[in-house]
Amino acid sequence: MDPNGMNHYLEAANRAFQWHREYKTKMKECRFDTIATHGIYSMQEALDFNQGSIIEPAYLSSSQTYRDSDEMEAALGYQIPTWCYSRIANPTMYYLEGVLALLDGYGSDVETSCIATASGMAAIQSAVDPFLVTDPKNPHAPMNFVATAQVYGGTYQQFSMRKDLERSVEWRKVVHSTDLSEWESLIDENTRFLYGEMPSNPGLAFFDLARVAELAHKYGIPLIIDSTVATPALLRPIEHGADIVVQSVTKSLATSGFGISGAIISRKNLVSKINNPEMKADFATYLKLLPNRDNGPNISPLNAVLAINDIRTIRMRMDQMSRSTMKVAEYLSSHKHVEKVEYLGLKDHPLHELASKYMYLVDAEYDKQYGKPVNRYGHLMSFLVKGDAKQTRDVFDAFTRIWRATDLGRIKSVATIPAISTHSQQGPEGRRLAGIPSNLIRLCVGVEHPDDIINDIDQAIGVLDGKKVKVTAPEYSAGGASSARLRNIY
């Protein structure tokens, strides 16, 4: 045992902490694409610890060993950095969290931190639950939170069932999110946070982020924003005053679709009426070391490394997908069988001007291709078929190039009918509040050539003119023995 006991490890940890802090500071000076490519993984780490590996390694280990009891005691007391157990922390998770913290904090002077979770839904739960605790000064006061009605179906279910119904924490719904007075009318002394999804899935609701952040801080509560659809390549809510950002990393950030992952990115020293100084000082790190240590919703190392690899190209992908989606939206907006197109990039969209205030392709002004700020509106759009639910399903079933799936942000174009899939559980009234009719098709445009996507849409909508379209066969595979095996399974 070292004669200095734990001091030896504490001093070493302090030197390492200082080095990493300085390295992160240097990385913050780099452009967005450089940060996305390199993150916080350094050449020195590669040479010292990872056999010179250029790419961040996947540490597929549940725990680490320690040199002696002094190091173990210091580590388990959180006095030195540790990968004690992958339910809490792991080097690969650390690399993912580091790059996401830098990307969502990019362009601002705000210091950010991140915790990666097993899914976007785990991220939402982790982000809101620390604020939904009993106030010792008023233990019987009814808690509430204010959130937009236009949210992803899973979020709607978590808020309405898991919070409101099961825990009696009231969800006060903002129906018209552009109306600041509606937000304010729902806030009282027992409101714990404001929450919004922008752009929302699938209706593309949008609101004035900076003004809602000011409103939250006026009442001493945090603003939480789900920015999954935009990603930090197009929108960074913390820059505009948000306290916490939720990402379903599964979607656009990790576009390959190989794994499930989520993340919470928070500003240091956030606003809250909860008397928990440690939580307010560094929310994401607090979550990692305490609540999520106990509840166990954090990401696996393998899913973390899969996400890291996809994130490297996020700006380029969001640019291409946005441009392609604009072309598809313009085509659909003049189609005789389309009642309405929801896409923030269309100039006649009622929220176009507001979205244009916030949604920009990051670093376009430094890009030789553009040389100036450029608005981009993302890959998600929706369109309403002129017809009933049956005709909408007929069009949907006729897609041959666009994949029928509940996912979004994929490298391949995917579509769904939210009323029968992602938002089915919230019922007719919930869908009415969220603006999700039965004839709405949500489309997320991938990186295919937009002309091919338009051609597939065109032939699918052709069923409304009586054209016969060869739809996917109802077999479970292309045929033969594999079909028989799948039929036996089902």
N, C-alpha and C positions, 0 to 999 in steps of 0.2 A: 504494500500500500504506500502511496506517496506520502512522505512526511508532512506535507502541507494539507493533507486531506482534501476536502472539497475545493479549497481555494485554488488549487492547480487547475481544476476544471472550470471554475468560475472565471478565472483570468483568461483561459483559452477561449471560452465562450464569448467573453467580452471582445477579444480581438477579432474573432470570426464575425460577430455581430457587426462590428464597426466596418469590417471589410465589405460585408454584404450590403450594408447601408450605403456605403460610398459607391459600390458597383451599381446599385439600383438608381442612385442619383444620376450617375453617368448615363444609364440607359434611358432615363426620362428625357434626356437631351436629344435622343435620336428621333427620327421620323417614325410614323406609325408602322409602316411596312417593316422597318428594321426591328422594331419592338416585337411585332407579330412573329417575325422569323426567328429571332434569337431569344426573346423573353428574358428571363433572368438567369439562364444557363450560360455560364462563362467558360472560356477556354481554360482558365486555371482549374476550375472544378473538373473539367474533362480530363486534364492531364494528371491532376492529383488523385482523383477518386474513381474515375470511370474509364480507365484504360485508353484514354484519348478519344473516346466516342464523340463524334461531332453532333449526333442527335441525342436528345435527352433519353437516358435509359429508362426502361420500365422496371422498377424495383418490385418484383412480384414476391414480396415477403411480408408476412403478417406482423413481424416484430424485429427488433434489433437486439444484439447482445451488448453488454457493457464490460469495460476493462476491469472494474472492481466495484465494491459496494458504494464507495464515495461517488463515483460517476452515476451509478444507478439512483442514489438518493437525490443528487442534484437534478437529474433528468426528470424523475417522477414528481419532483416538487416544482417543475417548470422553471428551474433556475438557470438551466442551460438548454439550448436547442436539442430536441430529441425526436427520433422516429420510433418512440417506444412501442407503438402499436398502430397498425394501419387503419384502425377505426378512428383514430385521432389525427395522425399525421404520417407522412411517407414522403421520401424525396421526390417521387414522380408527381404526387399531389401538389407538393410545394412548387414545382416548376409551372404547373397549370395555374395555380392560384396567383403566382407572381406575374405571369404574363397578362392575365385577365385584370388584375388590379391596375397595372400600368395602362392597358388599353382603355378601360372605362374612365381612368383619370387623365387620359391624354388631353393636352391642350389647356389644362387648368393648373393652377398652383395648389390644388387640393391634394393632400396626402391620403391615399386610399389603401385598403387592405381587402383580402378576398378569402372566402372559404368555399371550396368546391363540394358539391353534394351528389348523391346518387341519382338525382333526377331534378327536373325543374320544379316538380310539385314538392319535393323535399326542400328545395331552396325557398319556396314560398312559405311553407310551414315554419322553417327555421328563421325566416326573416320576420315573421309577425308574432310568433308565440312569446318571445321575450318581453313584448309590450303588453301582453294579455295576462298580467299577473295581478293579484290582489293588492290593493293599496293598504298598507298597515294602518294608516291614519283614518281610512274610511273603508273597512273591510267588506261592508255590505253594499257599497255603491255599485250600480249596474254598469258594466263595461260596454263600450261600443267602439266601432271603428267605421270610418267613412271610406267607401270605395266605389268606383264606377261600376255600373251594371253591365257595361260592355267589356267582359273579360272572357278568357278562354274557359271552355266548359268545365275542365277539371278544377280551375280556380273557383268558379261559381259553386261547384259542388263542395269544395273544401270550406268556403266561406259560409254557405247556407246550411250545410249539414253538420260538418265537423265543428264549426265554431258557433253558429247561431242556434241550431236546433239542439245539439248535444251538450254544448257548454254554456248556453244562454248568454253568449257574447253577441250583442246585436250588430248585425251588418246593416248600416244605413246606406242605401243605394243612391248614388248620383246617376240620374237618368240622362240629364243634359249636361255633359261634362264641360262644355264650353261656357256654361253659365256659372260664373264665380259666386254669385249670390246663392245659388243652390248648394254649392259646396259648403259655404259658410253657415247656411241655415241649419245644417245637419250636425254642426260641431257644438259640443258642450263641454263642461268641465270633466266629464268621464270619457271623452274621446281619446283614444290612445295613439292613433296614427291615421294618415290619409294614404290611400292606395289607388294607383291607376295603371292601366296597361295602354301603352301607346307606341305605335299604332296598335289598335286592338285586333284581336283575332276572333271572328273573321270580318267584322264590320268596318274596320279601319277608323274607329273613333279616335279623336285627337283633341287635346286641350292645350291651353297656354301653360306650359310647364313652369316657367319662371314665376308666374303669378300665383299658381297653386302652391308652389314651394314657399313663397312669401306668406301666403295665408296659413299654411301649416306652422311656420315659425312664429307667426303672430300669436298663435295659441299654444306655443311651446311643445309642439308635437312633430314627429318626423314625417317626411314624405317618402313613400316607397314606390318605385316605378319598375314595372315589368317591361323591359326593353328588348325582349327576345326577338321580335320581328325586325327591328331596326339594326341591332347589334351596334357595338361601338364604332363600326366603320361608317355609320350614317347618323348616329345620335348618341350622345354621352350625357345622360340626365344629371349626373353629379356636377357637371360644368354649369348647369342652369339652376342649381340650388337643391336638387334632390339629395336626400341623405343616404338612401340605400337603393341599389339597383339589383333586380333579380334577372337572371338569365337562365332560360332553358338551353343549356349549351348543346343539348341533343340536336337542336334545330339548326339554324343557319351557321352558327360558329363551328359546329362539328358536322359539316354538311354530308359526309360520306354515309352516315346512318349506321355505322358499325357499333356504336355504343350509346348508352343512356347517361346523361350527366347534367348537372345544374350548377349554379354558382350564385353567391351573394357578394356584391362588391359594395363597400361602405366607405364613407368619408370618416376621417378621424374627428372626434369631438362632435358627434351628432347631437341634435336637439331631441330632448325627451323629458317628460315630467316624472318618469320613473326614477326613483332614488337609487341608482346603481351606477356609481362613477366609473367603474371598470368597464361596464357595458357601453357607456356613452363615449369613453375615451377611445376605444378601438373595438367597434361592434363585431367585425368579422373574426378577429382573433379571440375575443371573448367567447363567441359561439364555438369556435374550434376547440378551445381548451376546457370549456365547462359544459354548457347545455348539450352540444352535439357529441361531446365525449360520452355523456351519460345516455343520450337517446340513440346514438349510432346511425344517423342518416347520411354519413359522408361517402364520398366517391371511392371506387376501387382504383388501384394503381393502373390496371390495364385500360379501363375506360378513360382514365386521365391522360395516358400517353396517346391514345387514339384521338382525343380531342385536341391535344397540343399540336399534333401533326396537321390537322385540318385548319387550325386557326391561322397558320402561317400565310395563307392566301386570302384571308377574309376580305380585305379591301378590294382586291381585284375581282373576286367573285361577286360581291355585292354591287359593284359597278356594272358588271356584265348582266347580272340577273335583273337589276333595276332597269337597264336600257331595254332588255328584251321584254320585260313585263309592260313597260310603257307602250311598246309596239303592239303587243297583244291587246292591251286595254283600249288603245285607239281603234283597233280593228273591231272589237266587240261593241264599242260605243255607238257604232253606226249600223249594227246588224239588225235586220228586220225582226229577228226572233229573240232579241235581247231587250228586256224591259229597262234595265238599269245596270250600270257598271260602277262598282265601288273601287276606285284607285286614286290615291291622294295626288298622284302626278298629273291627272287630267285637270286642265285649267278650269273646267266648269264644275269641278267637285267643290261643294260648299266649304270644305276644310282645306282646300289647296293652298290658299294664302297663308293660313296659320301653320300648316305643315312645312311650307317653304321657309318659314322663319327658323325652323329647327333642324330640318333634315338636309344635311350636306354630305357629299362624299368627302371623307376626311383627307386632307392634304392635296386636294385637287389643284390648289393654287401652286403647289410645288411640282406638279406633274407636267412633264413636257407636252403631253397630249392635250391638256386643258389650260394650264397657266393661270387659272382664276377659280374662285369658288363655284362649285357646280352642285345644284340640287339633285338628289337622288331619293327615290321614294320606296325602294325595297322590292321584294319579289312576291309579296302577297297581294292578291286582288280577289274580288268576288264579282260575280255577275248573276243577275236574276233573269231566269228564262221566262219569256212571255208564254205563260201556260200554267198548268197546275202541277201538283207534286208528281203525278204519274208521268207527265211529259218531261219534267225535269229529270226524273230517273231514267227515262228513255235516252235523253241526251247523254247523261252521265255514263250509262251502260255502253254507249257506243264509242267511247274513247278507245283508241288502240295504241297510241303513243304516250298519252298521259296516264300515269298510274293512279288507280283508285286506292287511296290510302288515307288514313287520318293524320299522317305526318305532315310536316312542312319544313321548308328550308333545305330540302334535299338537292343534291347535284342533278337529279332527274326531276322533271316536272311531275307533281302529284296534285290530285284534286279530291275533294270530298263534298258530301252534302251535309253540312253541319247539323241540320234539323234531325237527321237520323243517325248521327254518329257522335261527333265531339261535343255537341250541345243538346243531345237528346234527353239526358237525365234531368236537365233543369226545367223541363215541362213547358207547355205552351205559353204560360204567363211569363216565365223567365226569358223565353226566347223573344216574346213580344217586347219586353223591356230592353233587351239587347239588340233588337232590330234584326232578327234572324228568321225570315220566312221560309216556308217549305220549298220555295222555288229558287233558293239561293245556292249556287255552287261556288265553293271556295277553290281557288286555283293558285298554286305556288309554282311559279315558272323557274325552271332549272337553267342549266347552262347549254342546253341544246340550241341549235339555230332557231330563232323565233319563227321563221317561216314554216318550219316543220310542226311547231306547236299550233300555229294558226291553221295549217292544213288539217291537222287532226281535229281541232275544234270545229272547223267548217264542215267536215264530213260527218261529225257527230250531230251537229245541229241540223244537218240534212234530214234526219229522221222526222223532223217536224214538217217537212215537205213531202213526206211519204217515201223518201228514198230508202232503199234497203241497205243496211249497213251490216257487215259481217262482225258480229260481236264476239267477245271471248267465249270459247266453249265452256260449258259448265263442268267439264272434267277437272279433276284436281291436279292433273299434269298433262303433258303433251300426248300421253297415251301409253299403251303397253302395260308391262308388268308394274311399272312405278305407279300408274294410276290405280291399279288393283291394290297395291300395298297401302296407298293413301286412303282408299275407300275403306279398307279394313280398319285402319287407325280411327277414322272418323265414324 
